Each structure stands twice: as structure tokens, then as C-alpha cells.
């Protein structure tokens, strides 16, 4: 492909890229037990192949070809002044790896694949992903192209309105879409965290009022029991989600033969019940304020809890917890 000639791309199964100022082709890959990389440097008349039987750290297979090329061919200074490049602020934002499911429940597993792009001095940007941050400087005369200290490049793309929409990484296989507010995994985490917090405080409030003859109407008692049930569902769902992550993080081929595992099925069922409970809690806002007999503080607490549940219901749909196929 030649859609990003200044950056890494694909050619008949090989990855073509510029590394340490050299045109290269090769391919890398991994299993649950191995990392492997092959990089050919035609300009240096040599190639590097390396494989390791460990997935603890990818640094060796990623960095060794670069270090060998820099040793034999010399290090090429990375980046130049921001000539012909847009302001670095054009690129700042949160991006999500496109190597993921878009329509099924597994969309959830894309949440950790976030790349955060921030601005740095002299038109440079910093890309942070999975605990690692890398400084990229703009390449002179190449619009929307940046490279790191090893001369590895990333390329941004724009839509018809000239707004940056995504970027392609240094190996040309992964692209990262710029997220909006709704599909930002950080919002999912925040909404779930708030729902858990208000669930806990709902139970603490019930414990505080227990045996004190707290005033209220029959409607108020029904809404209170509903809030306790919804709080229990939220906590159970959060626990189920943690279980799903633990189970699938250690998944093997045997796991795939019996997919989905029980943890996934149970958590999805909890999500569906929680979705309808969130709607019920939201519908209870009007009677909570007009017919519950509660004090203002309890009404306000119920309101923020119901709103957090409503936001969580929306997140459950956006992230395919509910109403999406599992297999």
C-alpha cells in the first residue's frame, strides 16, 4: 500500500518502514509464549532475526534490530523543526486501537488499548500507551508525520474537514482512532466507579437508618428497596467484570473451545438485569421527590445515584455489554 509513503505500511505480508534512516521490510509476531521479529536492511546488506520464548518483556525483539542498524549505519537524528507541520495541539487527544471487535461483546477488551497523545515543546508530541511513553518529533516537510529517537515513524490522517481522525503506528499494522466522549474508555471507568461509590453509600445509608424509625411513605420504602437492589447489582456486576478479566487474561486454546466461559455469561446476564434496573431507578426520580416522604439529602442522593445508573446503562449499550452477540 502507498497511502502513507512516509511511514510504515504493508507490502505482500511484509512490513515496510524507515528505521534509523534505513528503508526496511520484515514482520514481527507473537503467541502466548513467544515474541519474534525479523527486519531486513537492504541498504546495509543485512538482516536481523530474533525469537524469544518469553512474553514478559518485548524490548529485546523490538530494540535489537534498531540497535544493530544504528551500530552499522550510524544514528540518523530524529525529527527536525516543525516545518510544514500543523500545530502539535491538532493531534492531542485519546485514541483507541482499531485491532478490536466493534459489534460483539469483546469490544470491552479494547478498553486497555488506549493511546494518549499530548503536546511537547517545539511541535513535538508524546504518545503514551500501556504504561510506556515515547517522544515523537515532526519530520520536516512531511505533513502529519512524526518520528522517535530511533527514526521510527507514526503517521496521522485527516478527514474531509482537515480534522485529525487517527494515526498509524511504527509498524503500520495498528491504527488508532480518535475517540469522542462517549466511546472513551476513561468515561466507562469513571461511570462504573461512580455507580459503585453510590451503591456503597446507598447501603451505608440504609444501615445508618436501620432501627431508627426513619420516616417515609410506602412509595419511599419501595424506592429504597429498589435502590438497595440496584446497588447490589452494580457491585455484583463490577465483581463479575473483574472475574471476566481474570479468566480471559489467562485464556488458552482450551478456553476458546468452550467459549464463552461461565464468567462471561453470568456477567452479561447481570449487565442485562442492571440495564433494566437503571431504567427503573431513573423512572423513580419523580415519585422520589414528590411522594417518598424523604428528606432533601436522601432525595438528592437517590437522584445522583439514579443519574449514575442511567449513564451506566448507556455505557452498557455503547460497550456491547447488552444487546450484542457473544459469538
SULNOR-V485718 format. One record per run of one state. SS is the DSSP state (hx for helix, st for strand, lp for the rest). FROM is the first residue (numbers start at 1). LEN is the number of residues. Records with the same first field share a line. If there is no record, write none. Layout:
SS = FROM-LEN / FROM-LEN
//
This chain:
lp = 1-8 / 12-2 / 20-2 / 31-4 / 45-1 / 53-6 / 74-14 / 91-2 / 98-7 / 111-3 / 120-1 / 124-1 / 130-2 / 139-6 / 148-5 / 159-5 / 169-6 / 179-6 / 210-8 / 250-3 / 258-4 / 284-1 / 291-5 / 319-9
st = 9-3 / 14-6 / 22-9 / 35-7 / 46-7 / 93-5 / 114-6 / 125-5 / 132-7 / 145-3 / 153-6 / 164-5 / 175-4
hx = 42-3 / 59-15 / 88-3 / 105-6 / 121-3 / 185-25 / 218-32 / 253-5 / 262-22 / 285-6 / 296-23
//
